[in-house]
């Protein structure tokens, strides 16, 4: 019997919920008994002298991680501070992202993750989410803040899949974006001005482009006296601000009751005296409530949306509005008056970059987006420079010509 298997057996034999102390005792007992292998003597020696101090500590940590519902192999990957994402496709096929794009990590034999389905179920339970045949998709947050997404077979045709995204406790501010090359000096000034004049802002980008990170950085610029009410499906926003209220959607229970969607939360937030109403992501019919809120005196609001470019945002808003029963002309009329600017962010190797700022407009009843600023690189330094719609944006921000 392997050492880890013997530790599991010993912990399972104890009454109650196992804690770290119980696991440590089981490791000591297993090591002094020769790991439970047949024909081995059981000298009364300390676990450190059998395994070595470092190995003993690793065995304890691995056992704690395994019994607590995570995986020792996964824990070792996660210990690399550069790793931001871990994607599990099978017990031995794992991809990680260290900020330079996805890299394959091959886990073989005992280094593998074992039963990915069981691991996914344990992680989902730790995140307070249901994951089984009746509910084969789970999205949640682990106690340490890690974002979890899991899909079971047969929805995941090749077997259970896991996606983990690291929680960064340090919220970046706009100056960090400038120092990291994400925005230039002029771009930083415009983004700060958008916050200062309480403009309603929509941040667009693809998955993993940094929309939420930029949103948090802009919210950190809001005066500390303001009350921010943030609405999300799964909590991700961590702005560096003293007064933040988080509202989170809830899935239905086993009986199919108790669901609370984003649209309900937007309506609730409007009654919570928000100085700024923030929607983590517009992805469905809740866009109707957001447009209504931003058109009824709730200025300084912010939201994100998936789009490939700022100029693609109008089509995206119209599509989302149709889910709420809104016609294209209605969406156009409301969006133009609701949002003062659209900021587009993209992911480049090693960094996220603001590439466009656009202003929404109507042309013959059709919603359009005109570029007010666009990123250009001169002598290796990138910054946002005025575009065709700069004058319109400058008027809203009360800025001079850049």
C-alpha positions as CSV (number, residue, x, y, z in Angstrom):
1,X,0.0,0.0,0.0
2,X,1.4,3.5,-0.9
3,X,2.1,5.9,1.9
4,X,-0.7,8.3,0.7
5,X,-3.2,5.4,0.5
6,X,-2.3,4.3,4.0
7,X,-2.7,7.8,5.3
8,X,-6.2,8.0,3.7
9,X,-7.0,4.7,5.4
10,X,-5.9,5.9,8.8
11,X,-7.7,9.2,8.6
12,X,-10.9,7.5,7.4
13,X,-10.8,5.3,10.5
14,X,-10.9,8.3,12.8
15,X,-14.3,9.8,13.9
16,X,-15.2,13.3,12.9
17,X,-14.0,15.6,10.2
18,X,-10.2,15.3,9.7
19,X,-8.1,18.3,10.4
20,X,-4.4,19.0,9.8
21,X,-3.4,17.5,13.1
22,X,-5.2,14.2,12.3
23,X,-3.4,14.0,9.0
24,X,0.0,14.8,10.5
25,X,-0.6,12.0,13.1
26,X,-1.6,9.6,10.3
27,X,1.6,10.5,8.4
28,X,3.7,9.8,11.4
29,X,1.9,6.5,12.1
30,X,2.1,5.4,8.5
31,X,5.8,6.2,8.2
32,X,6.8,4.5,11.5
33,X,4.8,1.5,10.4
34,X,6.7,1.3,7.1
35,X,3.9,2.8,5.1
36,X,1.6,-0.2,5.7
37,X,3.5,-2.4,3.4
38,X,3.5,-6.1,4.0
39,X,6.6,-7.6,5.5
40,X,8.0,-4.3,6.8
41,X,9.1,-3.9,10.3
42,X,7.7,-1.0,12.3
43,X,10.6,0.7,14.2
44,X,9.5,3.5,16.5
45,X,11.4,6.2,14.6
46,X,10.4,9.7,13.9
47,X,8.8,10.5,10.5
48,X,11.6,13.1,9.8
49,X,14.3,10.4,10.1
50,X,12.5,8.0,7.8
51,X,11.6,10.4,5.0
52,X,13.8,13.3,5.6
53,X,12.5,16.6,7.0
54,X,11.7,18.1,3.6
55,X,10.0,14.9,2.3
56,X,8.0,14.6,5.5
57,X,6.7,18.1,5.2
58,X,5.8,17.5,1.5
59,X,3.9,14.3,2.4
60,X,1.9,16.1,5.1
61,X,1.1,19.0,2.7
62,X,0.2,16.5,-0.1
63,X,-2.0,14.5,2.2
64,X,-3.8,17.5,3.6
65,X,-4.4,18.8,0.1
66,X,-5.7,15.5,-1.1
67,X,-8.0,14.8,1.8
68,X,-9.2,18.4,1.9
69,X,-10.5,18.0,-1.7
70,X,-7.7,19.3,-3.8
71,X,-4.8,17.5,-5.5
72,X,-1.2,17.3,-4.4
73,X,-0.1,17.5,-8.0
74,X,-2.4,20.5,-8.6
75,X,-1.0,22.1,-5.4
76,X,2.5,21.9,-6.7
77,X,1.6,23.5,-10.0
78,X,-0.3,26.3,-8.1
79,X,2.8,27.0,-5.9
80,X,4.5,28.7,-8.9
81,X,3.7,32.4,-8.3
82,X,3.8,33.1,-12.0
83,X,1.0,30.7,-12.8
84,X,-2.3,32.6,-13.3
85,X,-4.4,29.8,-14.9
86,X,-4.5,26.0,-14.7
87,X,-6.6,24.1,-17.3
88,X,-7.1,20.4,-16.7
89,X,-8.2,18.3,-19.8
90,X,-7.4,14.9,-18.4
91,X,-5.5,13.3,-15.4
92,X,-2.2,13.7,-17.3
93,X,-3.0,16.6,-19.7
94,X,-2.7,20.0,-18.0
95,X,-2.1,23.4,-19.4
96,X,-0.8,26.4,-17.4
97,X,-0.4,30.1,-18.2
98,X,2.5,32.1,-16.7
99,X,1.5,35.3,-18.5
100,X,3.2,34.2,-21.7
101,X,0.4,32.1,-23.2
102,X,-0.6,28.5,-22.6
103,X,2.1,25.9,-21.9
104,X,1.5,22.1,-21.8
105,X,2.4,20.2,-18.6
106,X,2.5,16.5,-19.0
107,X,1.8,14.5,-15.8
108,X,2.6,10.8,-15.9
109,X,1.7,8.0,-13.6
110,X,1.7,8.8,-10.0
111,X,2.3,12.5,-10.8
112,X,-1.2,12.7,-12.5
113,X,-4.3,14.2,-11.0
114,X,-6.1,10.9,-10.7
115,X,-9.9,10.9,-11.0
116,X,-10.6,14.4,-12.5
117,X,-14.3,14.0,-12.0
118,X,-14.0,13.3,-8.3
119,X,-11.5,16.1,-8.0
120,X,-13.9,18.5,-9.8
121,X,-16.7,17.5,-7.5
122,X,-14.7,18.1,-4.3
123,X,-13.5,21.5,-5.6
124,X,-17.0,22.4,-6.5
125,X,-18.2,21.4,-3.0
126,X,-15.5,23.6,-1.5
127,X,-16.8,26.4,-3.6
128,X,-20.3,25.8,-2.4
129,X,-21.5,24.6,-5.8
130,X,-23.4,21.5,-6.9
131,X,-21.6,19.3,-9.6
132,X,-23.2,16.0,-10.6
133,X,-24.9,14.4,-13.5
134,X,-28.0,16.6,-13.0
135,X,-25.9,19.7,-12.8
136,X,-22.8,19.0,-14.9
137,X,-21.4,22.6,-15.0
138,X,-20.2,24.5,-12.0
139,X,-18.8,28.0,-11.6
140,X,-17.6,29.3,-8.3
141,X,-14.9,30.6,-6.1
142,X,-12.7,28.5,-3.7
143,X,-12.1,29.7,-0.2
144,X,-8.7,31.2,-1.2
145,X,-10.3,33.2,-3.9
146,X,-9.4,31.0,-6.9
147,X,-12.0,31.1,-9.7
148,X,-13.3,27.6,-10.5
149,X,-15.1,26.3,-13.6
150,X,-15.8,22.6,-14.0
151,X,-17.6,20.6,-16.7
152,X,-18.4,16.9,-16.4
153,X,-18.9,14.3,-19.2
154,X,-20.8,13.8,-21.4
155,X,-21.1,17.6,-21.7
156,X,-17.3,17.6,-21.8
157,X,-16.9,14.9,-24.5
158,X,-13.4,13.8,-23.5
159,X,-14.1,13.6,-19.8
160,X,-14.3,16.0,-16.9
161,X,-12.5,19.4,-17.4
162,X,-11.3,21.9,-14.9
163,X,-10.4,25.6,-15.2
164,X,-8.8,27.5,-12.4
165,X,-7.8,31.1,-12.3
166,X,-5.7,32.6,-9.6
167,X,-7.1,35.3,-7.4
168,X,-4.8,38.3,-7.2
169,X,-5.3,39.9,-3.7
170,X,-3.4,43.1,-4.8
171,X,-5.7,45.2,-6.9
172,X,-3.9,47.0,-9.7
173,X,-4.3,50.7,-10.0
174,X,-4.1,52.8,-13.1
175,X,-0.5,53.8,-12.4
176,X,0.4,50.1,-12.4
177,X,-1.2,49.8,-15.9
178,X,0.9,52.7,-17.0
179,X,4.1,51.3,-15.4
180,X,3.4,48.0,-17.1
181,X,2.9,49.5,-20.5
182,X,-0.9,48.8,-20.5
183,X,-1.6,52.5,-21.0
184,X,0.5,55.6,-21.7
185,X,0.5,58.9,-19.9
186,X,-2.3,60.4,-22.1
187,X,-4.4,57.3,-21.8
188,X,-4.1,57.3,-18.0
189,X,-5.2,60.9,-17.9
190,X,-8.3,60.2,-20.0
191,X,-9.2,57.1,-17.9
192,X,-8.8,59.2,-14.7
193,X,-11.0,61.9,-16.2
194,X,-13.7,59.4,-17.0
195,X,-13.9,58.5,-13.3
196,X,-13.6,62.1,-12.1
197,X,-16.6,63.4,-14.2
198,X,-18.6,60.3,-13.3
199,X,-18.9,59.1,-16.8
200,X,-20.7,55.8,-17.5
201,X,-18.1,53.4,-18.9
202,X,-18.4,50.1,-20.7
203,X,-15.2,48.0,-20.9
204,X,-15.0,45.5,-23.8
205,X,-12.5,42.7,-24.6
206,X,-12.2,39.0,-25.1
207,X,-12.0,36.3,-22.4
208,X,-8.9,36.9,-20.2
209,X,-8.1,40.2,-21.8
210,X,-8.1,42.1,-18.4
211,X,-11.6,43.6,-18.5
212,X,-12.2,43.0,-14.8
213,X,-8.7,44.0,-13.8
214,X,-9.1,47.3,-15.6
215,X,-12.5,47.8,-14.2
216,X,-11.2,47.4,-10.6
217,X,-8.3,49.8,-11.3
218,X,-10.7,52.5,-12.5
219,X,-13.0,51.9,-9.5
220,X,-10.0,52.4,-7.2
221,X,-9.9,56.0,-8.5
222,X,-13.4,56.8,-7.2
223,X,-13.5,59.0,-4.1
224,X,-13.5,57.1,-0.9
225,X,-16.7,58.7,0.2
226,X,-18.6,57.0,-2.6
227,X,-20.6,53.7,-2.2
228,X,-19.9,51.1,-4.9
229,X,-22.4,48.3,-5.4
230,X,-20.9,45.5,-7.6
231,X,-23.1,42.9,-9.2
232,X,-21.5,39.6,-10.5
233,X,-22.3,36.0,-11.3
234,X,-19.2,35.0,-9.4
235,X,-17.3,37.4,-7.3
236,X,-14.1,38.6,-9.0
237,X,-14.0,42.4,-8.5
238,X,-11.6,43.4,-5.8
239,X,-11.2,47.2,-6.2
240,X,-8.9,49.0,-3.8
241,X,-11.7,51.1,-2.3
242,X,-13.0,51.5,1.3
243,X,-16.8,51.2,0.5
244,X,-17.7,48.3,-1.7
245,X,-20.9,46.1,-1.5
246,X,-20.8,42.8,-3.4
247,X,-24.0,41.2,-4.8
248,X,-23.7,37.7,-6.3
249,X,-26.1,35.7,-8.4
250,X,-27.4,32.4,-7.1
251,X,-28.3,29.2,-9.0
252,X,-31.5,27.3,-8.3
253,X,-31.5,24.6,-5.7
254,X,-32.2,20.9,-6.3
255,X,-35.9,21.6,-6.4
256,X,-35.3,24.3,-9.1
257,X,-36.2,27.1,-6.7
258,X,-34.3,30.0,-5.2
259,X,-32.5,31.3,-8.3
260,X,-31.4,34.9,-8.2
261,X,-30.2,36.3,-11.5
262,X,-28.3,39.4,-12.5
263,X,-31.4,41.3,-13.6
264,X,-32.9,40.9,-10.1
265,X,-29.6,42.0,-8.5
266,X,-29.5,45.2,-10.7
267,X,-33.0,46.1,-9.6
268,X,-32.1,45.4,-5.9
269,X,-28.9,47.5,-6.2
270,X,-30.8,50.5,-7.4
271,X,-32.5,50.6,-4.1
272,X,-29.3,50.3,-2.1
273,X,-28.3,54.0,-2.5
274,X,-25.3,53.3,-4.8
275,X,-23.0,56.2,-5.9
276,X,-21.7,53.9,-8.6
277,X,-23.6,50.9,-10.0
278,X,-21.2,48.2,-11.3
279,X,-22.0,45.1,-13.4
280,X,-19.2,42.7,-13.6
281,X,-20.3,41.5,-17.1
282,X,-23.3,42.2,-19.4
283,X,-24.0,38.8,-20.8
284,X,-27.8,38.5,-21.0
285,X,-31.2,40.1,-20.5
286,X,-29.9,42.1,-17.5
287,X,-28.6,44.6,-20.1
288,X,-32.2,46.0,-20.1
289,X,-32.0,46.8,-16.3
290,X,-28.5,48.3,-16.7
291,X,-29.6,50.6,-19.5
292,X,-32.6,51.6,-17.5
293,X,-30.5,52.3,-14.4
294,X,-27.9,54.4,-16.2
295,X,-30.6,56.4,-17.9
296,X,-32.4,57.3,-14.7
297,X,-29.7,59.3,-12.8
298,X,-27.3,56.5,-11.8
299,X,-24.2,58.1,-13.2
300,X,-20.6,56.9,-12.7
301,X,-21.7,53.3,-13.5
302,X,-19.4,50.8,-15.1
303,X,-19.8,47.4,-16.7
304,X,-17.9,44.9,-19.0
305,X,-18.9,43.1,-22.1
306,X,-17.3,40.5,-24.4
307,X,-16.4,41.9,-27.8
308,X,-13.5,41.7,-30.2
309,X,-13.2,45.4,-30.7
310,X,-14.8,48.6,-29.5
311,X,-16.5,48.9,-32.9
312,X,-18.1,45.5,-32.3
313,X,-19.8,46.6,-29.1
314,X,-23.0,48.0,-30.8
315,X,-23.8,44.6,-32.4
316,X,-23.1,42.9,-29.1
317,X,-25.5,45.3,-27.2
318,X,-28.2,44.8,-29.7
319,X,-27.9,41.0,-29.5
320,X,-28.1,41.2,-25.7
321,X,-31.0,43.5,-25.8
322,X,-32.9,41.1,-28.0
323,X,-32.7,38.6,-25.2
324,X,-34.6,41.0,-23.1
325,X,-37.2,41.7,-25.8
326,X,-35.7,45.1,-26.8
327,X,-35.6,46.1,-30.5
328,X,-32.4,47.4,-32.1
329,X,-33.7,51.0,-32.3
330,X,-34.6,50.9,-28.6
331,X,-31.2,49.6,-27.6
332,X,-29.5,52.2,-29.8
333,X,-31.5,55.1,-28.2
334,X,-30.9,53.9,-24.7
335,X,-27.2,52.9,-25.1
336,X,-26.2,56.3,-26.6
337,X,-27.5,58.1,-23.6
338,X,-26.4,55.5,-21.1
339,X,-22.7,55.1,-21.9
340,X,-20.3,57.9,-22.3
341,X,-17.4,55.8,-23.5
342,X,-16.4,52.3,-24.5
343,X,-12.8,51.2,-23.5
344,X,-11.4,48.2,-25.3
345,X,-8.6,46.1,-23.8
346,X,-6.6,43.2,-25.4
347,X,-4.2,40.6,-24.1
348,X,-0.6,40.6,-25.5
349,X,2.2,38.3,-24.4
350,X,3.0,39.2,-20.8
351,X,0.6,42.1,-20.4
352,X,-2.9,43.6,-21.1
353,X,-3.2,46.8,-23.1
354,X,-5.9,49.4,-23.7
355,X,-6.1,49.8,-27.5
356,X,-9.2,51.8,-28.1
357,X,-11.7,54.3,-26.6
358,X,-14.9,54.8,-28.5
359,X,-18.1,56.9,-28.3
360,X,-21.5,55.4,-29.1
361,X,-23.7,57.2,-31.6
362,X,-26.8,56.6,-33.7
363,X,-26.8,56.8,-37.5
364,X,-30.2,56.5,-39.0
365,X,-31.5,54.7,-35.9
366,X,-28.5,52.2,-36.0
367,X,-26.2,52.0,-33.1
368,X,-22.5,52.6,-34.0
369,X,-19.2,53.2,-32.3
370,X,-16.7,55.9,-33.4
371,X,-13.1,55.7,-32.3
372,X,-12.2,58.7,-30.1
373,X,-8.7,57.3,-29.2
374,X,-6.5,54.5,-30.6
375,X,-3.3,53.0,-29.5
376,X,-0.2,53.8,-31.5
377,X,3.4,52.7,-30.8
378,X,6.2,55.2,-31.4
379,X,9.8,54.3,-30.7
380,X,8.6,51.2,-28.7
381,X,6.3,53.3,-26.5
382,X,2.6,52.9,-26.9
383,X,-0.1,55.4,-26.0
384,X,-3.6,56.4,-26.9
385,X,-3.8,59.1,-29.5
386,X,-6.9,61.1,-30.6
387,X,-9.1,59.6,-33.3
388,X,-12.1,60.8,-35.4
389,X,-14.5,61.1,-32.4
390,X,-12.0,62.7,-30.0
391,X,-13.9,66.0,-30.0
392,X,-17.1,64.3,-28.9
393,X,-15.3,62.5,-26.0
394,X,-13.4,65.7,-25.0
395,X,-16.7,67.6,-24.7
396,X,-18.0,64.9,-22.4
397,X,-14.9,65.0,-20.3
398,X,-14.5,68.8,-20.5
399,X,-11.0,68.3,-21.9
400,X,-9.0,70.4,-24.3
401,X,-7.7,69.0,-27.6
402,X,-5.0,66.4,-27.0
